[in-house]
Amino acid sequence: MAPQTELDGFGMTSPRARARLVERLRDRGIQNRRVLAVMENTPRHIFLDEALSHRAYEETALPIGHGQTLSQPYVVARMTEVLYEAVPHAKSVLEIGTGSGYQTAVLAQIYPQIYSVERIKPLQDKARRRMQQLGLRNVVMKHADGGLGWPQPKQFDAILSAAAPAAIPQTLLSQLAPGGVLVIPVGEHTQYLTLVRDCRDEYEISTLEPVKFVPLLSGITR
Ligand code: SAH
């Protein structure tokens, strides 16, 4: 367990910095109170290397190594809001692209069981330690290619991807439970946040706002 002060933060990483972040999210149109409360409660600074932690509550994506980034707070809030409003009572949620684990931690405070895959092993190892530090025990992580979904056959009430494929992966659709939803950025040059709902005999697709995510790559790295 880390000393309490690291989790609490101080100065640029204090609860006050977090409260200001939530104010900005509200100004930008995030309305869901559950999502805002969870973001206010989640110490974003522990998801960054120490040298960057003072920038954790800025409205920007930040590097986490291996060419990857921690998504900007608005994007995490918006994706979570889209998901939560579509499936507030989901039991199992699959996340593709754990990265720092920040989005994972947000989801783990809303839903009972989170499964998260990441293709870069060192990122996953760090994210796993952060879940322990926060006492979040409802997250199962796997080092795998998330474009193929969860490695064992399983169905999820919700799937959220933090990496963008050129087109919606069929494998992810096949892992949705009936009525389940997939929230995913889709596109190569221009990406759109996309919400897909499994309506048993068809998929209902809603194209939301333009976004910018790292690409969904195939294969894994050690
Ligand atoms: N929400 C995360 C975002 C990380 S960036 C955060 O805020 O930290 C997206 C992540 O997706 C990167 O860590 C990248 O390695 C991962 N990724 C890309 N393609 C993947 C794939 N096919 N399977 C699993 N993870 C993938």
Boltz pocket constraint, residues with backbone or C-beta under 6 A from the ligand:
constraints:
  - pocket:
      binder: B
      contacts: [[A, 64], [A, 68], [A, 69], [A, 70], [A, 71], [A, 96], [A, 97], [A, 98], [A, 99], [A, 100], [A, 101], [A, 102], [A, 103], [A, 104], [A, 117], [A, 118], [A, 119], [A, 120], [A, 123], [A, 144], [A, 145], [A, 146], [A, 147], [A, 162], [A, 163], [A, 214], [A, 215], [A, 216], [A, 217], [A, 218], [A, 219]]
      max_distance: 6.0
